[in-house]
């Protein structure tokens, strides 16, 4: 029973630590990033559909995501 509990905690812990993929994340997934609300998340998805992301740094091209916010979340991003 303890093993089962440990495995469940490990699984959910890894989910919480998983990086958000800018090229596949939904609006809901993007809002899990610190400081990213639904409006900004929708802008991220719109940008992705138009251009795609080749570098996480492109996120600062989106209104509502400046250098400061990018620095706060960059470790939680992937492509």
C-alpha positions as CSV (number, residue, x, y, z in Angstrom):
1,X,0.0,0.0,0.0
2,X,2.8,2.4,0.8
3,X,4.4,1.6,-2.5
4,X,1.2,2.5,-4.3
5,X,1.0,5.8,-2.5
6,X,4.6,6.6,-3.3
7,X,4.1,5.8,-7.0
8,X,1.0,8.0,-7.1
9,X,2.9,10.9,-5.4
10,X,5.8,10.5,-7.8
11,X,3.6,10.5,-10.8
12,X,1.7,13.6,-9.8
13,X,5.0,15.3,-8.7
14,X,6.5,14.7,-12.1
15,X,3.3,16.1,-13.8
16,X,3.7,19.3,-11.7
17,X,7.3,19.6,-12.7
18,X,6.8,18.9,-16.4
19,X,7.8,21.7,-18.7
20,X,5.1,23.3,-20.8
21,X,5.6,22.8,-24.5
22,X,4.9,26.1,-26.4
23,X,4.2,24.2,-29.6
24,X,1.5,21.9,-28.2
25,X,0.1,23.4,-24.9
26,X,-3.5,24.3,-24.6
27,X,-4.7,27.5,-23.1
28,X,-5.4,25.7,-19.9
29,X,-1.9,24.3,-19.8
30,X,-0.4,27.7,-20.5
31,X,-2.3,29.3,-17.7
32,X,-0.5,27.0,-15.3
33,X,2.6,29.2,-15.9
34,X,3.2,31.9,-13.3
35,X,1.7,35.2,-14.5
36,X,0.1,33.8,-17.6
37,X,-3.7,34.3,-17.7
38,X,-6.3,33.2,-20.2
39,X,-5.9,36.2,-22.4
40,X,-2.2,35.9,-22.7
41,X,-2.4,32.2,-23.1
42,X,-4.8,32.7,-26.0
43,X,-2.3,35.1,-27.6
44,X,0.4,32.5,-27.2
45,X,-1.7,29.9,-29.0
46,X,-2.6,32.5,-31.7
47,X,1.1,33.3,-32.3
48,X,1.9,29.6,-32.4
49,X,-0.8,28.9,-35.0
50,X,0.5,31.8,-37.1
51,X,4.3,31.3,-36.8
52,X,5.1,28.3,-34.6
53,X,7.9,28.6,-32.0
54,X,11.4,27.8,-32.9
55,X,12.9,29.3,-29.7
56,X,11.3,29.8,-26.3
57,X,12.6,33.4,-26.3
58,X,10.1,34.2,-29.1
59,X,7.6,34.3,-26.2
60,X,8.6,37.9,-25.6
61,X,7.1,38.9,-29.0
62,X,3.7,38.4,-27.4
63,X,2.0,41.4,-25.8
64,X,1.7,40.7,-22.1
65,X,5.0,38.8,-21.9
66,X,7.9,41.0,-21.3
67,X,11.5,40.2,-20.3
68,X,10.7,40.0,-16.6
69,X,7.9,37.5,-17.0
70,X,9.9,35.5,-19.5
71,X,12.7,35.2,-17.0
72,X,10.3,34.0,-14.3
73,X,8.9,31.2,-16.5
74,X,11.7,30.2,-18.9
75,X,12.8,27.2,-16.9
76,X,9.2,25.8,-17.2
77,X,9.1,26.1,-21.0
78,X,10.1,23.7,-23.8
79,X,9.6,23.2,-27.5
